[in-house]
Amino acid sequence: MGGVVNIILYGLIGALAIGSLWGIFPFAVLAFFTFYGAAARVAKASDRLSSTLMEDEDLQAEALQHRVFALFHRRAIVGITNSRVVVVQRGLLGGFKMLDIQWKDLEDVTLEENVLPSLCGSNLKFKHSNKGTAQIEVKGVESDVASVIYSKSQSQEQAWEEKRRIRRIEEVRAAAGGVVVNSGPVPVAASQGAGGNRMLEEITKAKALLDAGAISDAEFQEMKAKILAAA
């Protein structure tokens, strides 16, 4: 709806300007700077994004805001690389502000298609894993490119979540003394008393993994069955 509201507001300003001799000139200047030389400014925006990349970064996709979302300011440009998502917000009279989120810090990405998608495109939101860090939102991105950016961001989000899950499992295993999921039968202890203590210890370690979310209930039951079978 934001793009449609901007169009209506722009039209109202134009109508008021035309109805007033004093308003025609300022509105004409605004319209000139809004629409004249758009192609050249798109190229400059892309160059600005490229200039913010690090030496080893590979730009995989980029998109510029639709004009209807930036009738009163310069359009933002969003890009994704092999290491992060980057948004460049350019100042009206020059300068720019860069926002980025490393893939390892991305908690969630959402895609929302606007009404009149050919005119208003789609909105992208990137949520940082640090709750105190503001999310990045770019409204009115071309829908086809937004879908590509969303898909690649989802892949990175899931890949890093899997890395974090594996790391949590390894940390809990290390803290629990090295219990391994799907391990072979636990050797029988030399004496019945020692075997009972060992069995209880192994089950306790497996339960610690379950409580920490490192293994599922099914994996816990499988581990417990193997421990009991080896007793």
KOLRO-300310 format. One record per residue (C-alpha): residue in one letter; residue number from 1; y, x, z. Coordinates in nm, 2 decimals, padded with zeros to 4 digits. Each point is the difference from the previous one (the first is absolute). Layout:
<nodes>
+----+-----+--------+--------+--------+
| aa |   i |      v |      u |      w |
+----+-----+--------+--------+--------+
|  a | NUM |      Y |      X |      Z |
...
+----+-----+--------+--------+--------+
</nodes>
This chain:
<nodes>
+----+-----+--------+--------+--------+
| aa |   i |      v |      u |      w |
+----+-----+--------+--------+--------+
|  m |   1 |  00.00 |  00.00 |  00.00 |
|  g |   2 |  00.24 |  00.29 |  00.06 |
|  g |   3 |  00.04 |  00.07 | -00.37 |
|  v |   4 |  00.07 | -00.37 | -00.08 |
|  v |   5 |  00.26 | -00.02 |  00.28 |
|  n |   6 |  00.17 |  00.31 | -00.13 |
|  i |   7 |  00.02 | -00.15 | -00.35 |
|  i |   8 |  00.16 | -00.32 |  00.14 |
|  l |   9 |  00.24 |  00.20 |  00.22 |
|  y |  10 |  00.10 |  00.21 | -00.30 |
|  g |  11 |  00.06 | -00.31 | -00.21 |
|  l |  12 |  00.21 | -00.16 |  00.27 |
|  i |  13 |  00.22 |  00.32 |  00.02 |
|  g |  14 |  00.03 |  00.00 | -00.37 |
|  a |  15 |  00.10 | -00.36 | -00.01 |
|  l |  16 |  00.26 |  00.05 |  00.27 |
|  a |  17 |  00.13 |  00.31 | -00.18 |
|  i |  18 |  00.04 | -00.18 | -00.33 |
|  g |  19 |  00.18 | -00.28 |  00.18 |
|  s |  20 |  00.25 |  00.25 |  00.14 |
|  l |  21 |  00.22 |  00.23 | -00.22 |
|  w |  22 |  00.00 |  00.26 |  00.29 |
|  g |  23 | -00.38 | -00.01 |  00.02 |
|  i |  24 | -00.09 |  00.06 | -00.37 |
|  f |  25 |  00.07 |  00.37 | -00.01 |
|  p |  26 | -00.19 |  00.09 |  00.32 |
|  f |  27 | -00.30 | -00.20 | -00.11 |
|  a |  28 |  00.01 |  00.16 | -00.35 |
|  v |  29 |  00.00 |  00.34 |  00.17 |
|  l |  30 | -00.29 | -00.10 |  00.22 |
|  a |  31 | -00.20 | -00.13 | -00.30 |
|  f |  32 |  00.08 |  00.32 | -00.20 |
|  f |  33 | -00.14 |  00.23 |  00.27 |
|  t |  34 | -00.29 | -00.23 |  00.06 |
|  f |  35 | -00.14 | -00.03 | -00.35 |
|  y |  36 |  00.16 |  00.27 | -00.23 |
|  g |  37 | -00.20 |  00.31 | -00.06 |
|  a |  38 | -00.31 | -00.14 |  00.18 |
|  a |  39 | -00.25 |  00.21 | -00.20 |
|  a |  40 |  00.18 |  00.33 |  00.08 |
|  r |  41 |  00.01 | -00.09 |  00.37 |
|  v |  42 | -00.37 | -00.08 |  00.00 |
|  a |  43 | -00.07 |  00.35 | -00.13 |
|  k |  44 |  00.23 |  00.15 |  00.26 |
|  a |  45 | -00.18 | -00.19 |  00.28 |
|  s |  46 | -00.33 |  00.13 | -00.12 |
|  d |  47 |  00.14 |  00.36 |  00.00 |
|  r |  48 |  00.13 | -00.05 |  00.35 |
|  l |  49 | -00.34 | -00.10 |  00.12 |
|  s |  50 | -00.17 |  00.29 | -00.17 |
|  s |  51 |  00.26 |  00.24 |  00.16 |
|  t |  52 | -00.11 | -00.11 |  00.35 |
|  l |  53 | -00.37 |  00.10 | -00.06 |
|  m |  54 | -00.15 |  00.31 |  00.15 |
|  e |  55 | -00.14 |  00.28 | -00.21 |
|  d |  56 | -00.36 | -00.11 |  00.02 |
|  e |  57 |  00.06 | -00.37 | -00.03 |
|  d |  58 | -00.13 | -00.20 | -00.30 |
|  l |  59 |  00.19 | -00.33 | -00.07 |
|  q |  60 | -00.26 | -00.26 | -00.08 |
|  a |  61 |  00.21 | -00.32 | -00.04 |
|  e |  62 |  00.36 | -00.10 |  00.03 |
|  a |  63 |  00.20 | -00.32 | -00.03 |
|  l |  64 |  00.37 | -00.11 |  00.01 |
|  q |  65 |  00.13 | -00.32 |  00.15 |
|  h |  66 |  00.08 | -00.29 | -00.22 |
|  r |  67 |  00.37 | -00.04 | -00.05 |
|  v |  68 |  00.01 | -00.34 |  00.16 |
|  f |  69 | -00.08 |  00.16 |  00.33 |
|  a |  70 |  00.28 |  00.25 | -00.03 |
|  l |  71 |  00.30 | -00.19 | -00.15 |
|  f |  72 |  00.23 |  00.14 |  00.27 |
|  h |  73 | -00.15 |  00.35 |  00.05 |
|  r |  74 | -00.20 |  00.26 | -00.19 |
|  r |  75 | -00.37 | -00.06 | -00.05 |
|  a |  76 | -00.26 |  00.17 |  00.22 |
|  i |  77 | -00.29 |  00.19 | -00.16 |
|  v |  78 | -00.34 |  00.03 |  00.16 |
|  g |  79 | -00.27 |  00.26 | -00.09 |
|  i |  80 | -00.34 |  00.11 |  00.12 |
|  t |  81 | -00.14 |  00.35 | -00.01 |
|  n |  82 | -00.32 |  00.17 |  00.11 |
|  s |  83 |  00.14 |  00.03 |  00.35 |
|  r |  84 |  00.25 | -00.28 |  00.08 |
|  v |  85 |  00.20 | -00.30 | -00.11 |
|  v |  86 |  00.37 |  00.07 | -00.07 |
|  v |  87 |  00.29 | -00.24 | -00.03 |
|  v |  88 |  00.35 |  00.12 | -00.11 |
|  q |  89 |  00.29 | -00.22 |  00.07 |
|  r |  90 |  00.31 |  00.11 | -00.19 |
|  g |  91 |  00.36 | -00.05 |  00.13 |
|  l |  92 |  00.25 | -00.21 | -00.19 |
|  l |  93 |  00.24 |  00.29 | -00.04 |
|  g |  94 | -00.26 |  00.28 |  00.00 |
|  g |  95 | -00.24 |  00.16 |  00.23 |
|  f |  96 | -00.34 | -00.13 |  00.10 |
|  k |  97 | -00.23 | -00.08 |  00.29 |
|  m |  98 | -00.37 |  00.09 | -00.02 |
|  l |  99 | -00.27 | -00.17 |  00.20 |
|  d | 100 | -00.36 |  00.10 |  00.00 |
|  i | 101 | -00.34 | -00.05 |  00.17 |
|  q | 102 | -00.28 |  00.26 | -00.02 |
|  w | 103 | -00.33 | -00.16 | -00.09 |
|  k | 104 | -00.15 |  00.12 |  00.33 |
|  d | 105 |  00.27 | -00.21 |  00.18 |
|  l | 106 | -00.04 | -00.32 | -00.21 |
|  e | 107 | -00.14 | -00.29 |  00.20 |
|  d | 108 |  00.03 | -00.28 | -00.24 |
|  v | 109 |  00.15 | -00.09 | -00.34 |
|  t | 110 |  00.07 | -00.35 | -00.12 |
|  l | 111 |  00.08 | -00.15 | -00.34 |
|  e | 112 |  00.18 | -00.33 | -00.05 |
|  e | 113 |  00.09 | -00.15 | -00.34 |
|  n | 114 |  00.32 | -00.19 | -00.02 |
|  v | 115 |  00.08 | -00.33 | -00.19 |
|  l | 116 |  00.09 |  00.07 | -00.36 |
|  p | 117 | -00.20 |  00.33 |  00.01 |
|  s | 118 |  00.12 |  00.11 | -00.35 |
|  l | 119 |  00.36 | -00.01 |  00.13 |
|  c | 120 | -00.04 |  00.07 |  00.38 |
|  g | 121 | -00.32 |  00.21 |  00.00 |
|  s | 122 | -00.19 |  00.07 |  00.33 |
|  n | 123 |  00.08 |  00.14 |  00.34 |
|  l | 124 | -00.17 |  00.30 |  00.16 |
|  k | 125 | -00.02 |  00.07 |  00.37 |
|  f | 126 | -00.13 |  00.32 |  00.15 |
|  k | 127 | -00.07 |  00.01 |  00.38 |
|  h | 128 |  00.01 |  00.32 |  00.20 |
|  s | 129 | -00.28 |  00.07 |  00.25 |
|  n | 130 |  00.27 |  00.09 |  00.26 |
|  k | 131 |  00.12 | -00.33 |  00.13 |
|  g | 132 |  00.35 |  00.14 |  00.07 |
|  t | 133 |  00.05 |  00.09 | -00.37 |
|  a | 134 |  00.15 | -00.27 | -00.22 |
|  q | 135 | -00.21 | -00.12 | -00.29 |
|  i | 136 |  00.11 |  00.07 | -00.36 |
|  e | 137 |  00.06 | -00.30 | -00.22 |
|  v | 138 |  00.10 | -00.01 | -00.37 |
|  k | 139 |  00.08 | -00.35 | -00.14 |
|  g | 140 | -00.02 | -00.10 | -00.37 |
|  v | 141 | -00.22 |  00.27 | -00.15 |
|  e | 142 | -00.16 | -00.07 | -00.34 |
|  s | 143 | -00.32 | -00.18 |  00.08 |
|  d | 144 | -00.24 |  00.20 | -00.21 |
|  v | 145 |  00.12 |  00.34 |  00.14 |
|  a | 146 |  00.01 | -00.15 |  00.35 |
|  s | 147 | -00.37 | -00.09 | -00.03 |
|  v | 148 | -00.08 |  00.36 | -00.10 |
|  i | 149 |  00.20 |  00.14 |  00.29 |
|  y | 150 | -00.17 | -00.25 |  00.24 |
|  s | 151 | -00.35 |  00.08 | -00.13 |
|  k | 152 |  00.05 |  00.38 |  00.03 |
|  s | 153 |  00.16 | -00.04 |  00.35 |
|  q | 154 | -00.29 | -00.21 |  00.11 |
|  s | 155 | -00.24 |  00.27 | -00.11 |
|  q | 156 |  00.19 |  00.26 |  00.20 |
|  e | 157 |  00.02 | -00.23 |  00.30 |
|  q | 158 | -00.37 | -00.06 |  00.00 |
|  a | 159 | -00.09 |  00.37 | -00.06 |
|  w | 160 |  00.22 |  00.11 |  00.30 |
|  e | 161 | -00.14 | -00.27 |  00.22 |
|  e | 162 | -00.35 |  00.12 | -00.07 |
|  k | 163 |  00.10 |  00.36 |  00.08 |
|  r | 164 |  00.15 | -00.12 |  00.33 |
|  r | 165 | -00.32 | -00.20 |  00.07 |
|  i | 166 | -00.22 |  00.30 | -00.06 |
|  r | 167 |  00.23 |  00.22 |  00.22 |
|  r | 168 | -00.02 | -00.25 |  00.28 |
|  i | 169 | -00.38 | -00.01 | -00.02 |
|  e | 170 | -00.01 |  00.38 |  00.02 |
|  e | 171 |  00.24 |  00.01 |  00.29 |
|  v | 172 | -00.20 | -00.26 |  00.20 |
|  r | 173 | -00.33 |  00.17 | -00.08 |
|  a | 174 |  00.14 |  00.34 |  00.12 |
|  a | 175 |  00.12 | -00.16 |  00.32 |
|  a | 176 | -00.33 | -00.18 |  00.05 |
|  g | 177 | -00.20 |  00.32 | -00.05 |
|  g | 178 | -00.10 | -00.02 | -00.36 |
|  v | 179 | -00.19 | -00.32 | -00.05 |
|  v | 180 | -00.07 | -00.04 | -00.37 |
|  v | 181 | -00.04 | -00.34 | -00.18 |
|  n | 182 | -00.33 | -00.04 | -00.18 |
|  s | 183 | -00.14 |  00.32 |  00.16 |
|  g | 184 | -00.37 |  00.05 |  00.04 |
|  p | 185 | -00.20 | -00.08 |  00.31 |
|  v | 186 |  00.12 |  00.15 |  00.32 |
|  p | 187 | -00.25 |  00.26 |  00.13 |
|  v | 188 | -00.20 | -00.11 |  00.30 |
|  a | 189 |  00.10 |  00.17 |  00.31 |
|  a | 190 | -00.24 |  00.23 |  00.19 |
|  s | 191 | -00.04 | -00.24 |  00.29 |
|  q | 192 |  00.02 | -00.38 |  00.04 |
|  g | 193 |  00.30 |  00.03 |  00.24 |
|  a | 194 |  00.19 |  00.23 | -00.23 |
|  g | 195 | -00.09 | -00.22 | -00.29 |
|  g | 196 |  00.14 | -00.31 |  00.17 |
|  n | 197 |  00.33 |  00.18 |  00.08 |
|  r | 198 |  00.02 |  00.12 | -00.35 |
|  m | 199 | -00.06 | -00.34 | -00.15 |
|  l | 200 |  00.27 | -00.16 |  00.23 |
|  e | 201 |  00.24 |  00.28 | -00.10 |
|  e | 202 | -00.05 | -00.05 | -00.37 |
|  i | 203 |  00.04 | -00.38 |  00.02 |
|  t | 204 |  00.32 |  00.05 |  00.20 |
|  k | 205 |  00.13 |  00.23 | -00.27 |
|  a | 206 | -00.09 | -00.24 | -00.27 |
|  k | 207 |  00.18 | -00.28 |  00.20 |
|  a | 208 |  00.31 |  00.22 |  00.02 |
|  l | 209 |  00.00 |  00.02 | -00.38 |
|  l | 210 | -00.03 | -00.38 | -00.03 |
|  d | 211 |  00.28 | -00.06 |  00.25 |
|  a | 212 |  00.22 |  00.24 | -00.19 |
|  g | 213 | -00.06 | -00.18 | -00.32 |
|  a | 214 | -00.16 |  00.30 | -00.16 |
|  i | 215 | -00.32 | -00.18 | -00.08 |
|  s | 216 | -00.10 | -00.36 | -00.06 |
|  d | 217 | -00.21 | -00.21 |  00.23 |
|  a | 218 | -00.29 |  00.03 | -00.25 |
|  e | 219 |  00.02 |  00.38 |  00.00 |
|  f | 220 |  00.01 | -00.01 |  00.38 |
|  q | 221 | -00.32 | -00.21 |  00.01 |
|  e | 222 | -00.17 |  00.23 | -00.24 |
|  m | 223 |  00.09 |  00.30 |  00.20 |
|  k | 224 | -00.11 | -00.16 |  00.32 |
|  a | 225 | -00.34 | -00.10 | -00.16 |
|  k | 226 | -00.06 |  00.36 | -00.10 |
|  i | 227 |  00.09 |  00.13 |  00.34 |
|  l | 228 | -00.24 | -00.25 |  00.17 |
|  a | 229 | -00.27 |  00.07 | -00.26 |
|  a | 230 |  00.02 |  00.37 |  00.08 |
|  a | 231 | -00.02 | -00.05 |  00.38 |
+----+-----+--------+--------+--------+
</nodes>
